[in-house]
């Protein structure tokens, strides 16, 4: 599938507490994981894109707004591309799958929010990172 999608997580609660799970997420292609914590809720991290790598995002603490753009030309993308917007909340174990070909911009909506990032290539395995200024795209 080559469009971003939310893979819905679930929660089970009983007298012992809560269990958050996502039995629909297949983690078999993950080779690397890391966390992102923005210094401020005013700061937006982006735009960073990948032609080959895929990413999966999960809010482990707090809430994040993730904006995605399907890049049409990696050397000189159109400035009026459609921006897709997703919200990830740590209260659910939803996984946002970002296929290759997209650039992302990430903003925390709560202080101390933490975003888990999973990648299908090991660090240094390929050179596949493109960065664009945050104000590059007109719709931002």
JONORCOR-V267660 format. One record per residue. N is the residue number from 0. OMEGA is omega in whole degrees, -180 to 180 (none if undefined). Layout:
n:N omega:OMEGA
n:N omega:OMEGA
//
This chain:
n:0 omega:-175
n:1 omega:173
n:2 omega:179
n:3 omega:178
n:4 omega:172
n:5 omega:173
n:6 omega:-171
n:7 omega:173
n:8 omega:-180
n:9 omega:-179
n:10 omega:174
n:11 omega:180
n:12 omega:170
n:13 omega:-175
n:14 omega:180
n:15 omega:-178
n:16 omega:-175
n:17 omega:174
n:18 omega:177
n:19 omega:-177
n:20 omega:176
n:21 omega:-178
n:22 omega:179
n:23 omega:-179
n:24 omega:177
n:25 omega:-177
n:26 omega:-174
n:27 omega:-180
n:28 omega:-178
n:29 omega:177
n:30 omega:-174
n:31 omega:175
n:32 omega:174
n:33 omega:178
n:34 omega:172
n:35 omega:171
n:36 omega:176
n:37 omega:180
n:38 omega:-173
n:39 omega:176
n:40 omega:176
n:41 omega:-175
n:42 omega:173
n:43 omega:179
n:44 omega:180
n:45 omega:-12
n:46 omega:176
n:47 omega:-177
n:48 omega:-176
n:49 omega:179
n:50 omega:-174
n:51 omega:-178
n:52 omega:170
n:53 omega:178
n:54 omega:174
n:55 omega:-178
n:56 omega:174
n:57 omega:174
n:58 omega:178
n:59 omega:173
n:60 omega:175
n:61 omega:-175
n:62 omega:177
n:63 omega:167
n:64 omega:179
n:65 omega:176
n:66 omega:-177
n:67 omega:176
n:68 omega:172
n:69 omega:-175
n:70 omega:-179
n:71 omega:-179
n:72 omega:-172
n:73 omega:179
n:74 omega:-179
n:75 omega:-177
n:76 omega:174
n:77 omega:-177
n:78 omega:-177
n:79 omega:179
n:80 omega:180
n:81 omega:177
n:82 omega:175
n:83 omega:-178
n:84 omega:180
n:85 omega:173
n:86 omega:175
n:87 omega:-176
n:88 omega:-178
n:89 omega:179
n:90 omega:176
n:91 omega:178
n:92 omega:176
n:93 omega:178
n:94 omega:174
n:95 omega:177
n:96 omega:177
n:97 omega:-180
n:98 omega:176
n:99 omega:178
n:100 omega:-177
n:101 omega:170
n:102 omega:-177
n:103 omega:171
n:104 omega:-170
n:105 omega:177
n:106 omega:174
n:107 omega:177
n:108 omega:178
n:109 omega:176
n:110 omega:179
n:111 omega:176
n:112 omega:-177
n:113 omega:-178
n:114 omega:175
n:115 omega:179
n:116 omega:177
n:117 omega:-173
n:118 omega:-178
n:119 omega:174
n:120 omega:177
n:121 omega:178
n:122 omega:179
n:123 omega:-180
n:124 omega:175
n:125 omega:175
n:126 omega:-169
n:127 omega:180
n:128 omega:178
n:129 omega:180
n:130 omega:177
n:131 omega:178
n:132 omega:-177
n:133 omega:-178
n:134 omega:-178
n:135 omega:-176
n:136 omega:-173
n:137 omega:-177
n:138 omega:-177
n:139 omega:none
//
